Amino acid sequence: MSESILSVRDLSVTFPSEYGTVRAVQNLSYEVYKGEALAIVGESGSGKSVSSLAVMGLLPRTATITGEIEMLGQKVFTLNDRQLSALRGNSVSMVFQDPLSALTPVYRVGQQIAEVVRIHHPEVSAAQAEKRAVELLDAVGIPEPARRSGQYPHEYSGGMRQRAMIAMAIANEPELIIADEPTTALDVTIQAQVMDLLKSAQEMIGAATVLITHDMGVVAGFADRVLVMKDSRMVETGGVDDIFYRPQEEYTRNLLAAVPRVDIADAEGSKSVAGTAMRKIADAVDADAPVIPREERPAVLEVEDLAKVYPITKGAIVRRKVGEQRAVDGISFDIREGECLALVGESGCGKTTTLMEIMQLRTPQEGVIRIGGTETGALTRKDRAALRSDITMVFQDPMASLDPRMPIADIIKEPMRVQGYSKERMDERVDWLLKMVGLLPEHAARFPTEFSGGQRQRVGVARALACDPKLIVLDEPTSALDVTVQAGVLAMLADLRARLGVSFLFVSHDLSVVRHISDRIAVMQKGKIVELGDTEDVFSDPQHEYSRELLSAVPIPDPEIARQRRRNIIDRSRFDGPEGMMDRPVLPS
């Protein structure tokens, strides 16, 4: 056994609250050895991040910590602030979940990396530290590192900011790197690049790594050992193969079963919770009623040659146009009754702009949008208000989309009130809607803060269903949820579609989720749809190289497959901007 870098013994962390003592971590023990990668996995609230903050000495003073943490032979709880600061950033470093919040917005990226070097090595001059910052940015794959070093964090894409955080983390060649959900907010292609980079950085400097995540697909391709947490306690630990192929605890098996597999279609025996539930629902529907061919079903939404161009201007007093950004560039698709179309692609490809153009119910800048056969450009104000009940939306962040001052009943009644429903009818529908999305009628009197993330998303779906819509637009509805909660929400959506015949426009960058809920897929890149077809056709035989890259980047929760898998990388020099960013202006000649 190689030497121990980190030893955690009987760690417990509690916080005071108005409802009593909150036990965030209880009796946690584990070791991390030189050069190995340990993944700590579990649902939100299981204590993963709190345990890592305890190791870093970053918990607030209100926390009560017991047990023992030994890092590089030093007992952490015996160190004062100055001694802990000497360790942090030098011998142990951390990559945080949100790189934009972790980077100071008023300092250039190169300055922030150079600062980490100079704090721990005062003998290094400012010029040498800046040179080192450029070298580190180059090492983590930032294009034009000398120029990028002088830019601010907001001028970086999400993936580039996370790369800069990794550059900062390895600046002083630490012996331990803690990565707390480093890929949660990233697209699959950028996620794959960041995890490859984190693995390379670990091998480059020989550091041990602790990866905190709920994404079992990421764990399969990265970790040597896995520690599973639930309700503040460790429930199981072992080698990555043991945990994935021979889990001992029911919770671990449920966690693995909840993960949708991009490499297995339902028909081939997917065992994910969402896939299994949706397969049963589909079988039940097929048994009860004949399936009407797609071409014979009415179109709920038709989009023809839709385009949205944003002018790029320059000048403080007299503004002049210097270029344009084609956010959406002549796309066409339709959605039939009872169908789910998934719109997929990286951030910046134009997905959200497409949704906004549809949801405005106005004349688009270019092209035609029809809802139920009616052109949005021909609508009067009264027509537009009436049509709002036919097309509704479920947002990505369930907490931000629900008014925290309103009880759930009022939130669900709001769209019905706008459409002129009577009080009696609204009261009846609230109970029915809550039951429909798997909640209880007594939940109607509660406020959003009293619900979990998955329950809040169910409330958002209930509100979207309030006025019997024909089409629901779902904008990344499961990206902020744990895999087990995500599986329940996906199964609920599939059940609703089967029972109510509602159509979905499902926007996501998670192709594992998309495979288990959509009938058809439209792949977007740089404002264009580069591939459109039936879900299984696109997954089994993708025709466009960008589709192949997206599929090859999706993590698969199987260690053996992850070790043998080779990603299909497109030559990014043919894309607009670094990292395939879609936001470089098209300058006039």
PADOGU-234253 format. One line per field, with one value per residue (C-alpha): x, y, z; residue in one letter. Coordinates in pm, whole numbers. Each point is the difference from the previous one (the first is absolute). Example, Ala and Ser with C-alpha at 12.3 -4.5 7.8 and 13.67 -1.06 7.14 Angstrom:
BEGIN
u	c(1230,137)
v	c(-450,344)
w	c(780,-66)
type	c(A,S)
//
This chain:
BEGIN
u	c(0,135,27,-314,-53,-327,-144,-350,-108,-341,-81,-330,-129,-311,-162,-245,-336,-335,-136,278,340,67,232,175,269,4,292,169,335,211,358,138,333,264,-93,-346,-342,-276,-359,-247,-352,-354,-310,-22,2,194,297,249,91,-8,257,233,-37,91,318,87,-84,-261,-308,-162,64,-354,92,90,264,117,232,341,137,367,147,360,81,-152,-312,-226,-195,318,105,-70,-120,351,107,-319,51,351,-152,-291,97,344,-22,-376,-221,-366,-198,-345,-335,-65,318,-157,-70,341,190,17,-181,208,342,142,25,378,31,-202,213,321,-123,-29,363,136,-189,172,328,83,344,-166,-18,-320,130,92,-342,-179,212,-91,-369,24,177,-273,-278,178,36,-374,-84,-102,54,222,104,201,-302,-250,211,-86,-376,-260,-205,-318,187,50,-254,-111,242,288,-70,12,331,134,-106,189,304,-21,-41,316,208,211,-9,-209,-8,-379,-268,-362,-248,-355,-252,239,-221,-358,-73,194,-105,97,285,150,-63,197,287,9,5,275,191,-48,128,300,75,-11,246,217,72,-64,-274,-275,-352,-330,-292,-336,-291,-339,78,81,100,282,108,27,262,199,10,213,-215,-353,-158,-381,-178,-364,-162,335,147,223,-198,262,355,216,182,-181,-65,-136,-242,-128,-10,-40,-174,-80,-255,-353,58,303,-199,-282,247,145,-344,-115,265,-131,240,75,149,-307,-344,-306,-72,344,-67,87,-36,-12,-295,-116,47,-182,-294,-36,18,-285,-207,60,-97,-321,-91,72,-220,-293,-1,140,290,-90,283,185,-95,-371,12,-61,298,7,302,155,319,115,328,14,289,103,288,143,194,341,60,294,36,-114,-171,-50,-63,71,-50,327,-136,-281,-63,-228,-133,-253,73,-291,-124,-312,-179,-346,-155,-306,-272,126,361,318,270,334,210,362,335,267,-55,-8,-132,-335,-232,-123,-36,-219,-219,-34,-101,-270,-127,-34,-289,96,121,354,285,22,-207,-338,-127,-340,-168,-296,4,-19,286,127,56,-375,-109,-176,69,-315,88,349,-134,-238,274,215,-202,98,376,165,350,190,323,346,17,-318,76,58,-317,-236,-96,126,-271,-291,-141,-1,-376,29,299,-198,-317,178,-16,-360,-92,147,-211,-319,-65,-261,108,-175,168,343,-38,-99,288,263,-74,-9,325,188,-108,92,363,37,-62,-270,-298,116,319,-207,34,380,259,276,275,-167,57,302,139,-184,-329,40,51,-321,-180,140,-141,-339,-10,90,-291,-251,-181,14,282,64,379,233,348,248,327,260,-263,225,349,-11,-127,169,-19,-262,-221,63,-119,-327,-65,72,-230,-272,39,-24,-311,-165,73,-148,-314,-74,134,195,301,346,283,279,319,306,371,-27,-33,-42,-325,-107,28,-250,-274,5,-151,211,320,119,373,98,342,80,-366,-74,-165,268,-196,-368,-155,-151,176,123,121,208,145,71,127,74,64,167,347,-121,-271,267,215,-289,-79,363,30,-291,137,-109,-40,205,371,101,-166,135,358,-20,-202,156,-156,-70,159,-86,270,-103,205,-289,-242,-63,195,192,-150,-268,-156,-281,23,268,-144,-15,180,-89,265)
v	c(0,343,273,162,363,52,-190,77,-179,18,340,153,347,165,339,182,100,132,-355,-157,-147,-100,-301,60,-270,-290,-228,17,-175,-49,14,151,-132,163,8,-155,141,-40,87,96,-47,43,214,367,39,-320,191,-25,368,68,-274,151,350,-144,-144,342,180,212,-69,298,60,-113,-358,-246,-246,-314,-281,25,107,-62,147,-67,-102,314,-4,263,87,99,253,373,218,89,-366,-104,279,-133,-339,126,73,-149,-357,-37,185,4,29,140,-76,350,142,342,47,-139,247,369,196,320,-165,-148,-379,7,226,-241,-298,196,104,-365,-56,311,-52,-333,88,364,-37,-18,339,143,-53,-362,-64,145,-216,-302,93,1,-337,-146,132,-159,-328,-21,62,368,130,309,-16,325,198,-189,60,369,-57,6,-307,122,-11,-377,-271,-235,-271,245,137,-351,-57,320,-130,-324,202,186,-326,-156,322,-109,-373,-100,-352,-3,149,12,48,83,-72,146,-87,52,312,-103,-148,-362,85,257,-234,-275,242,123,-354,-101,309,-71,-354,129,261,-270,-214,301,100,-337,139,-189,113,3,37,97,-68,-161,-91,-371,15,244,-222,-312,156,183,-161,-279,-29,112,107,11,237,21,221,121,-350,-227,-303,-174,33,-206,-20,151,-344,-137,289,-11,-376,-138,264,-129,258,58,377,-45,-229,255,279,-199,-110,362,93,4,-169,171,-321,-219,48,-101,-278,-144,-26,329,-46,369,101,253,-236,-287,218,157,-340,-131,310,-33,-369,84,271,-229,-270,238,186,-33,231,261,57,327,144,-47,195,377,233,178,218,84,202,98,177,168,244,245,243,226,310,57,369,209,348,171,311,-75,-374,-162,-352,-190,-349,-240,-319,-254,-171,-203,-51,-126,-305,-205,-276,-106,-181,-222,-75,-218,20,100,177,52,302,-71,172,186,329,285,-210,185,-232,260,270,-241,-53,372,65,-267,109,369,-88,291,49,-143,202,-250,-308,-129,-154,-176,-131,-226,121,370,232,194,305,26,1,293,84,-185,-303,-5,-2,-286,-201,20,-288,-226,34,10,-32,-181,175,-132,132,-99,226,312,-57,-28,305,-76,224,-192,-334,-280,27,365,-76,-267,215,302,-105,-118,336,179,-218,80,-331,4,-45,-337,-132,123,-170,-328,13,78,-328,-191,156,-72,-366,-10,97,-228,250,3,242,118,130,283,212,-25,241,-87,13,-293,-233,-185,82,-290,95,363,-117,-204,317,175,-279,22,374,-64,-250,234,114,-326,104,-172,58,26,146,-149,194,-228,-117,-261,152,131,-328,-308,-315,-169,311,50,-355,64,325,-163,-292,247,197,-320,-105,340,-9,-347,81,355,-4,322,74,95,216,-127,209,-165,-63,-334,-261,-281,164,82,-361,-116,259,133,-135,222,203,324,66,368,147,369,93,-272,-342,-235,-323,-81,-344,-276,-42,-354,80,294,-201,-317,163,375,157,329,13,242,-249,-268,224,76,-370,-96,260,-132,-183,-364,-143,-310,-3,-263,185,335,-134,-132,285,243,342,131,347,248,236,308,230,-16,133,363,89,-201,-319,3,317,126,367,154,287,-29,318,172,-8)
w	c(0,-94,261,140,-106,187,295,129,318,166,-150,112,-87,146,-52,229,-148,117,-34,207,-76,-362,-29,-333,34,246,83,-339,-44,-312,-134,-321,-126,-219,-369,38,-87,258,-97,274,-139,125,-35,95,378,61,146,-289,-32,376,56,-262,146,339,-153,-145,325,-178,212,180,369,81,-98,275,-121,178,-102,-159,-339,-76,-317,-104,357,155,217,-162,316,183,-266,27,-289,-115,-8,-184,-255,-65,-88,-210,-358,49,134,-46,-248,-95,-322,77,-161,-137,-155,-64,372,95,-221,97,-275,31,-48,-316,-9,-37,305,211,-98,52,345,107,-103,174,327,57,-173,87,-157,-344,-175,-146,-355,73,157,-302,-230,212,-29,-379,7,221,-223,-296,194,62,-364,-3,-357,-40,368,-5,-122,213,310,-26,-20,277,110,-172,-333,39,-83,280,-107,-26,349,140,-182,157,343,-66,-109,331,191,-146,3,299,-80,304,138,32,-231,117,-286,119,-279,-262,-300,122,-206,-313,-333,-65,-239,237,294,-173,-73,361,142,-244,105,372,-53,-197,268,266,-197,-92,361,167,222,175,-97,186,-243,151,-235,-50,-364,-2,-367,84,292,-218,-227,266,345,145,314,84,330,7,242,102,265,137,40,-207,-115,-215,-130,-231,-332,-299,-154,328,44,-359,-54,352,218,348,115,-132,-18,-227,-227,-17,-77,-290,-123,-21,-258,-361,-243,-330,-141,60,-152,202,-244,69,373,166,376,93,216,-257,-294,168,109,-343,-171,220,-73,-375,9,188,-251,-296,153,52,-329,-352,-78,-262,-253,47,-337,79,326,-1,41,335,-85,-337,-39,-350,-83,341,46,271,-59,270,-112,159,66,110,149,320,-142,-368,-32,-335,-122,-37,-60,79,193,-167,313,-202,-366,-212,192,-79,194,112,297,-38,255,288,-121,182,-201,173,-97,95,-32,194,181,-249,-288,-7,196,248,-267,-197,307,62,-361,28,343,-96,-237,-224,-356,-11,-146,-286,-76,113,326,10,315,-69,-360,96,-95,300,-219,-72,366,162,363,106,-215,148,357,-83,-170,314,144,-294,42,344,139,277,92,88,357,188,297,-208,-206,302,207,354,154,-154,118,-256,-58,-106,-225,-184,-16,-148,-370,46,154,-304,-229,195,177,278,365,25,-313,115,339,-165,-247,267,180,-329,-126,323,-16,-370,72,301,283,269,15,344,-162,-149,315,18,-139,-254,265,178,-296,-139,-345,-163,167,-111,-357,28,112,-309,-220,178,-71,-365,-25,169,-316,-202,-237,-329,22,300,-52,249,31,167,255,166,-19,359,146,147,-211,219,4,-371,-71,183,-187,-338,75,104,-325,-207,192,-54,-372,-29,202,-113,-356,56,-225,129,-133,226,3,153,-40,186,-272,257,110,-354,-119,260,-54,-357,-323,-225,38,-157,45,-4,-67,-54,-48,-257,27,-131,53,50,28,211,334,-56,-353,126,290,-195,-319,37,-340,98,158,266,106,23,219,235,38,58,278,210,307,35,353,-72,97,-256,-289,126,5,-358,-149,-243,-51,-349,-8,-274,-125,199,-220,-248,261,79,313,258,144,-268,146,-219,96,-222,-206,-376,-101,-328,-271)
type	c(M,S,E,S,I,L,S,V,R,D,L,S,V,T,F,P,S,E,Y,G,T,V,R,A,V,Q,N,L,S,Y,E,V,Y,K,G,E,A,L,A,I,V,G,E,S,G,S,G,K,S,V,S,S,L,A,V,M,G,L,L,P,R,T,A,T,I,T,G,E,I,E,M,L,G,Q,K,V,F,T,L,N,D,R,Q,L,S,A,L,R,G,N,S,V,S,M,V,F,Q,D,P,L,S,A,L,T,P,V,Y,R,V,G,Q,Q,I,A,E,V,V,R,I,H,H,P,E,V,S,A,A,Q,A,E,K,R,A,V,E,L,L,D,A,V,G,I,P,E,P,A,R,R,S,G,Q,Y,P,H,E,Y,S,G,G,M,R,Q,R,A,M,I,A,M,A,I,A,N,E,P,E,L,I,I,A,D,E,P,T,T,A,L,D,V,T,I,Q,A,Q,V,M,D,L,L,K,S,A,Q,E,M,I,G,A,A,T,V,L,I,T,H,D,M,G,V,V,A,G,F,A,D,R,V,L,V,M,K,D,S,R,M,V,E,T,G,G,V,D,D,I,F,Y,R,P,Q,E,E,Y,T,R,N,L,L,A,A,V,P,R,V,D,I,A,D,A,E,G,S,K,S,V,A,G,T,A,M,R,K,I,A,D,A,V,D,A,D,A,P,V,I,P,R,E,E,R,P,A,V,L,E,V,E,D,L,A,K,V,Y,P,I,T,K,G,A,I,V,R,R,K,V,G,E,Q,R,A,V,D,G,I,S,F,D,I,R,E,G,E,C,L,A,L,V,G,E,S,G,C,G,K,T,T,T,L,M,E,I,M,Q,L,R,T,P,Q,E,G,V,I,R,I,G,G,T,E,T,G,A,L,T,R,K,D,R,A,A,L,R,S,D,I,T,M,V,F,Q,D,P,M,A,S,L,D,P,R,M,P,I,A,D,I,I,K,E,P,M,R,V,Q,G,Y,S,K,E,R,M,D,E,R,V,D,W,L,L,K,M,V,G,L,L,P,E,H,A,A,R,F,P,T,E,F,S,G,G,Q,R,Q,R,V,G,V,A,R,A,L,A,C,D,P,K,L,I,V,L,D,E,P,T,S,A,L,D,V,T,V,Q,A,G,V,L,A,M,L,A,D,L,R,A,R,L,G,V,S,F,L,F,V,S,H,D,L,S,V,V,R,H,I,S,D,R,I,A,V,M,Q,K,G,K,I,V,E,L,G,D,T,E,D,V,F,S,D,P,Q,H,E,Y,S,R,E,L,L,S,A,V,P,I,P,D,P,E,I,A,R,Q,R,R,R,N,I,I,D,R,S,R,F,D,G,P,E,G,M,M,D,R,P,V,L,P,S)
//
